[in-house]
Structures are given as C-alpha cells and as structure tokens.
Amino acid sequence: MANRSLKNSSESENPSHSLNKLIVDTLDQNKAEDIVSINLIGKTSLADYMIIASGGSARHVSALADYVNKALKEKGNIEVSIEGLAHSDWVLLDCGDIIVHIFRPEVRDFYALEKMWTAEI
C-alpha cells in the first residue's frame, strides 16, 4: 500500500478520522498513487485533514474523484464540492473537514503541497 499518514496524537479523538480513513481507503482501492494524509489540526481552521494523491492520467484523476464522491454519498456523508474536473490535472474535493487534492504526477510535483503543509513553523 502506497500511502503515508502524517498525524498527531489527537487523531483518534477526532470524528473526521473515520472519514479520512474512508477516503484514503477508497483512493488506495482504486489505484491512486502516493497517497498522503496530513493532519492539519492545530495548523489551520481550514480543515482537519488534507489528503493528497496522484492518478496516472487525467482520466484516472477524474475517476478517482468520482470514486471518492460515490463512497461519501454511499456512507450518507456531507455534500462534496468538486473543482477541476473539466481538465483533471488537479481535482479538489471539499468534503467539509477534509480537503482532497488529486493530481497528475507532474502537476503534483510542480505545486508540492506536501512540503508546504508539513513544513515546521
């Protein structure tokens, strides 16, 4: 399994933890690459977690976004706002307390979000 989790000790107490796991598992089952879950609690009020993953092509990126959206709907979770499906270089899913970024690998390398959100302040 190609996923990494960058977390802290308050994770098990947070209700978004199970939603984070559902999203990461869905991405993994659908062959997303380089899945990273970043715990943002205490870093920003924007979200509790940020998940970053790659798809091998624009079509794969789009399909991964659809799989995550369907998994959340099946669980009866919140409405998901999706941006970037038209080109599918970078698709953002706003799941409330969790933000999901799905990139084509070269776009992910260019923006390097993991470095920005995991840097020590």
matplotlib code that plots the C-alpha trace (Angstrom):
import matplotlib.pyplot as plt

x = [0.0, 1.5, 0.1, 1.6, -0.1, 1.3, -0.6, -0.6, -2.0, -5.4, -6.3, -8.2, -10.4, -11.5, -14.7, -13.2, -10.7, -13.1, -14.0, -10.3, -9.8, -12.7, -11.3, -7.7, -9.0, -11.2, -8.2, -6.0, -8.5, -8.8, -5.1, -4.2, -0.5, 1.5, -1.4, -0.6, -2.9, -1.8, -3.3, -4.0, -5.4, -3.7, -2.2, -5.3, -9.0, -9.4, -9.8, -8.9, -7.1, -5.7, -5.3, -3.1, -2.9, -1.9, -3.6, -1.6, -3.6, -6.3, -8.9, -7.6, -7.6, -11.2, -12.2, -10.6, -12.6, -15.8, -14.9, -14.4, -17.6, -19.6, -18.0, -19.0, -22.6, -23.0, -21.9, -24.5, -21.9, -21.8, -22.2, -18.9, -17.9, -15.6, -13.4, -11.2, -13.0, -13.0, -9.3, -8.5, -4.9, -5.7, -9.1, -10.0, -12.8, -14.0, -15.5, -16.0, -13.4, -11.3, -9.8, -8.7, -6.3, -5.9, -3.2, -1.5, 2.1, 3.9, 1.3, 1.7, 5.5, 5.1, 2.9, 4.5, 1.6, 3.0, 6.1, 4.1, 1.8, 4.3, 7.0, 7.7, 6.8]
y = [0.0, 3.3, 5.7, 7.7, 9.4, 12.5, 12.7, 13.7, 12.2, 13.9, 12.0, 9.2, 11.7, 13.5, 12.4, 13.2, 10.4, 7.7, 9.9, 10.4, 6.6, 6.0, 8.5, 7.1, 3.5, 4.4, 6.1, 3.1, 0.5, 2.4, 2.5, 6.1, 6.6, 8.2, 8.9, 11.2, 12.2, 15.3, 16.1, 19.9, 20.1, 23.0, 24.3, 25.8, 26.1, 25.4, 21.6, 18.8, 16.7, 17.2, 14.2, 14.3, 11.6, 11.1, 9.5, 8.2, 10.3, 12.9, 10.2, 8.4, 11.6, 12.2, 8.6, 8.8, 11.9, 10.1, 7.1, 9.3, 11.2, 8.0, 6.5, 9.5, 9.5, 5.8, 6.5, 9.3, 11.9, 15.5, 17.1, 17.3, 20.3, 19.3, 21.7, 20.9, 18.0, 19.8, 19.3, 16.8, 17.9, 18.8, 18.0, 19.4, 17.8, 19.9, 17.4, 19.9, 18.9, 17.2, 18.6, 16.1, 17.0, 14.6, 15.4, 14.1, 13.4, 16.3, 18.8, 17.5, 17.8, 21.4, 22.6, 20.4, 20.9, 18.3, 20.4, 23.5, 21.8, 19.6, 22.2, 23.0, 26.6]
z = [0.0, -1.1, 1.5, 4.2, 7.1, 8.8, 12.1, 15.7, 18.9, 18.8, 15.7, 17.4, 19.2, 16.0, 14.3, 10.9, 11.4, 10.1, 7.1, 6.5, 6.6, 4.2, 1.6, 1.9, 1.6, -1.4, -3.2, -2.4, -3.6, -6.9, -7.5, -6.6, -6.2, -3.4, -1.1, 1.8, 4.6, 6.5, 9.9, 9.9, 13.4, 15.2, 11.9, 10.4, 10.8, 7.1, 7.6, 9.9, 7.2, 3.8, 1.5, -1.5, -4.1, -7.7, -10.7, -13.7, -16.3, -16.5, -16.9, -13.8, -11.8, -12.8, -12.0, -8.5, -7.7, -8.8, -6.6, -3.6, -4.2, -4.6, -1.4, 0.6, -0.8, 0.0, 3.6, 3.8, 4.4, 3.5, 0.1, -1.7, -3.7, -6.6, -8.7, -11.6, -13.3, -16.7, -17.2, -14.5, -14.0, -10.4, -8.9, -5.5, -3.4, -0.5, 2.0, 4.8, 7.4, 4.8, 1.6, -1.1, -3.8, -6.7, -9.2, -12.3, -11.1, -12.9, -11.6, -8.1, -8.3, -9.6, -6.7, -3.9, -1.4, 0.9, 1.5, 2.2, 4.7, 6.5, 7.0, 10.6, 11.6]

ax = plt.figure().add_subplot(projection="3d")
ax.plot(x, y, z, "-o")
ax.set_aspect("equal")
plt.show()
